[in-house]
Amino acid sequence: MHEITVDWEKQWAERIKEIKRISGTDYWNKRAEDYNDYIRTSRYEHGKKIKEIFEREGILKPDFEVLDIAAGPGSATIPFAESVRKVVAVEPAEEMCKKLISNSHEAGCKNIEIINSKWEKINTAVYEHRFDLVVCSHALWHFPDIVEQLNRMNRVSKAYCCIAESAGGYGTACDMYKTLGIDSQDFDYFIHIYNILYRENIAANVRIIDTVMRRSVYSGVRMWELVLGKYRKPTEKDREIIREYVLRNSEDDVYERKGKMAVIWWQN
């Protein structure tokens, strides 16, 4: 019987290359409004659940300085800023930065520094061993060179690093991709990340958490139209299918989708 060796890093790079190509900064500038609606309607659920893990483990301290990579409108930035001394948020999409500024003002958080830049362009030497916690939530897929970016995270951390990614469980959404005839991006981020960490001799902790994405019907429709727009221009028939699907999975004008999130963290 032959042993099968999986090159997790190579598989990641091959799959992520195409995802990154069609989901660049311009795309996320377009997604800022609907994604912000999702984050706000869900009341920063993802970020709060990540933070709660560190609180339960007795890790998070009020004097912490946290780095949030690809922060978006603040899903993790806002919850952490409410509990620590400072959060530095790195976000390449200008429109996302605008939403984050607005959300931080509304939350009364004056301890957030926003850097409008791609994480890859940040000079890690400037921030070497500066942060108590480095977080990358639902954004590691931006980096085909995953090992290099993990090393960069470790370089700027003086204590802990954390990655949060989808762990499947999106139900009818997969059928929706098939109905629209587009790539479902059915790729197990969690399994690849965990195995790559293992190969890099990083002993990571893992928690799998149930999550619910909540957003307005308008936001849900807009999201699906923009997702489809990465592959082809939506037709009137497409828009009809999308609206019917979102309404079918909505209640009281709120579109919901259940999922699972893997929270992976380790100590340097």
C-alpha positions in Angstrom: 0.0 0.0 0.0 1.5 3.3 -1.1 1.4 6.4 1.1 -0.3 9.3 -0.4 1.4 12.7 0.2 -0.7 15.8 -0.3 1.0 19.0 -1.2 -1.3 21.3 0.7 0.6 24.4 -0.1 0.6 23.7 -3.9 -3.1 22.9 -3.8 -3.8 26.1 -2.0 -1.8 28.2 -4.4 -3.4 26.7 -7.5 -7.0 27.2 -6.2 -6.5 30.6 -4.6 -4.8 32.1 -7.7 -8.1 32.2 -9.6 -10.2 33.2 -6.6 -7.9 36.1 -6.0 -7.9 37.1 -9.7 -11.6 37.6 -9.8 -12.0 39.1 -6.3 -9.5 41.9 -6.2 -9.7 45.3 -4.6 -12.0 46.8 -7.2 -14.5 44.0 -6.5 -14.5 44.6 -2.8 -14.9 48.4 -3.3 -18.2 47.4 -5.1 -19.1 45.0 -2.3 -18.5 47.6 0.5 -22.2 48.6 0.9 -23.8 45.2 0.9 -21.0 43.7 3.0 -21.3 46.5 5.5 -25.0 45.8 5.7 -24.2 42.1 6.5 -21.7 43.0 9.2 -24.1 45.5 10.9 -27.2 43.4 10.5 -25.3 40.4 12.0 -24.1 42.8 14.8 -20.5 41.9 14.3 -21.2 38.3 15.1 -18.1 36.8 13.6 -15.7 39.2 15.4 -17.5 38.9 18.7 -17.3 35.1 18.6 -13.6 35.2 17.8 -13.0 37.6 20.7 -15.1 35.5 23.0 -12.8 32.5 22.4 -9.7 34.5 23.6 -11.7 35.8 26.6 -12.7 32.3 27.6 -9.2 31.1 27.3 -8.0 34.0 29.5 -5.8 35.3 26.8 -7.2 38.7 25.9 -6.0 41.6 28.0 -7.2 45.2 28.1 -3.6 46.5 27.3 -3.4 44.4 24.1 -2.6 45.9 20.7 -4.3 44.0 17.9 -3.6 43.9 14.2 -6.6 43.1 12.0 -5.5 42.0 8.4 -8.0 42.8 5.6 -10.4 44.3 8.2 -13.2 45.2 5.8 -15.9 47.4 7.5 -14.8 46.1 11.0 -16.3 42.7 11.7 -13.4 41.9 14.0 -12.0 45.4 14.4 -15.0 46.9 16.2 -15.5 44.0 18.8 -11.8 43.9 19.6 -11.5 47.7 19.8 -14.2 47.6 22.5 -12.0 45.4 24.7 -8.3 46.3 24.1 -6.0 49.3 24.1 -5.7 49.7 20.3 -6.5 48.0 17.0 -4.5 48.6 13.8 -6.7 47.7 10.8 -5.1 47.0 7.4 -7.6 47.2 4.6 -6.9 47.7 0.8 -10.4 48.7 -0.4 -10.9 52.4 0.1 -14.7 52.0 0.3 -14.4 49.4 3.0 -12.2 51.9 4.9 -14.9 54.5 4.7 -17.4 52.1 6.2 -15.0 51.1 8.9 -14.5 54.8 9.8 -18.2 55.3 10.0 -18.7 52.2 12.1 -15.9 53.1 14.5 -17.5 56.5 15.0 -20.9 55.0 15.7 -19.4 52.5 18.1 -17.5 55.3 19.9 -14.1 53.5 19.3 -11.3 56.1 19.2 -8.5 53.5 19.5 -8.6 52.3 15.8 -5.8 53.1 13.4 -6.7 52.4 9.7 -4.1 51.6 7.1 -5.5 51.7 3.6 -3.1 49.2 2.0 -2.7 45.6 1.0 -1.2 43.5 3.7 1.5 42.2 1.3 2.8 45.8 0.9 3.2 46.4 4.6 6.8 46.6 5.7 6.8 44.0 8.5 10.2 45.3 9.8 8.4 48.4 11.0 6.0 46.3 13.1 8.3 43.4 14.2 7.0 41.8 17.4 4.7 44.7 18.0 1.3 43.2 18.3 -0.1 41.0 21.1 -2.6 39.4 18.7 -2.7 39.3 14.9 -6.0 38.4 13.3 -6.9 37.5 9.7 -10.7 36.8 9.5 -12.1 35.4 6.3 -9.4 36.9 4.2 -6.5 34.4 4.0 -7.7 33.4 0.6 -6.2 36.7 -0.7 -2.8 35.1 -0.4 -1.7 32.3 -2.8 1.7 32.5 -1.1 0.2 31.4 2.2 3.4 30.3 4.0 5.0 33.6 3.3 2.0 35.5 4.7 1.8 33.2 7.8 5.5 34.0 8.4 4.8 37.7 8.1 2.0 37.4 10.6 4.3 35.6 13.0 7.0 38.3 12.4 4.7 41.1 13.6 3.3 39.2 16.5 4.9 39.0 19.9 2.3 36.6 21.4 -0.6 35.2 19.4 -1.9 34.8 15.8 -5.4 33.9 14.7 -7.1 32.9 11.5 -10.8 32.6 11.0 -12.3 31.0 7.9 -15.3 29.2 6.6 -15.7 25.6 7.6 -18.6 24.8 5.3 -22.2 24.3 6.2 -23.8 26.8 3.8 -26.6 24.6 2.6 -28.8 26.0 -0.1 -26.1 28.5 -1.2 -24.2 25.7 -3.0 -27.3 24.9 -5.0 -27.6 28.6 -5.9 -24.2 28.6 -7.5 -25.2 25.6 -9.6 -28.5 27.3 -10.6 -26.6 30.3 -11.8 -24.1 28.1 -13.5 -21.0 29.6 -11.8 -18.1 28.2 -9.8 -19.2 27.4 -6.3 -15.7 28.0 -5.0 -16.2 24.7 -3.1 -12.8 24.7 -1.5 -12.1 23.7 2.1 -10.1 26.6 3.4 -9.9 25.2 7.0 -8.5 21.8 6.1 -5.8 23.3 3.9 -4.9 26.0 6.4 -4.6 23.5 9.3 -2.5 21.1 7.4 -0.2 23.8 6.1 0.3 25.1 9.7 1.0 21.5 10.8 3.6 21.2 8.0 5.2 24.4 9.2 5.5 22.9 12.8 2.8 25.3 14.1 0.7 23.6 16.8 -2.6 25.3 16.3 -5.7 25.3 18.4 -9.1 25.0 16.7 -12.7 25.8 17.5 -15.6 25.2 15.1 -18.4 27.6 15.7 -21.9 27.8 14.3 -22.6 31.2 12.6 -25.6 32.9 11.0 -25.1 35.5 8.2 -27.9 38.1 8.5 -28.4 40.9 6.0 -31.3 42.8 4.4 -33.1 41.4 1.4 -31.6 44.3 -0.7 -28.1 43.4 0.5 -28.6 39.7 -0.2 -29.8 40.4 -3.8 -26.9 42.9 -4.3 -24.4 40.4 -3.0 -25.5 37.6 -5.4 -25.6 39.9 -8.4 -22.0 41.1 -7.7 -20.8 37.5 -7.1 -22.4 36.5 -10.4 -20.8 39.6 -12.0 -17.4 38.2 -11.4 -18.1 35.5 -14.0 -20.6 37.2 -16.4 -23.1 40.0 -16.7 -26.4 39.2 -14.9 -29.4 38.9 -17.1 -33.0 39.8 -16.1 -33.6 36.1 -15.7 -30.6 35.8 -13.3 -31.9 38.8 -11.3 -35.3 37.1 -11.0 -33.8 33.9 -9.8 -31.6 35.7 -7.3 -34.5 37.7 -5.9 -36.7 34.7 -5.6 -34.0 32.7 -3.8 -33.2 35.5 -1.3 -36.9 36.1 -0.5 -37.4 32.4 0.0 -34.6 32.4 2.6 -35.7 35.6 4.3 -38.0 36.5 7.1 -39.1 40.0 8.1 -36.9 41.5 5.4 -33.8 39.7 6.7 -32.0 37.1 4.6 -30.2 34.5 6.7 -27.7 31.8 5.8 -26.3 29.4 8.4 -22.7 28.3 8.3 -19.7 27.2 10.3 -16.5 29.2 11.1 -13.2 27.6 12.1 -11.2 29.8 14.5 -7.5 28.7 14.4 -4.9 30.3 16.7 -1.4 29.6 18.0 1.2 31.2 20.3 4.5 32.3 18.9 
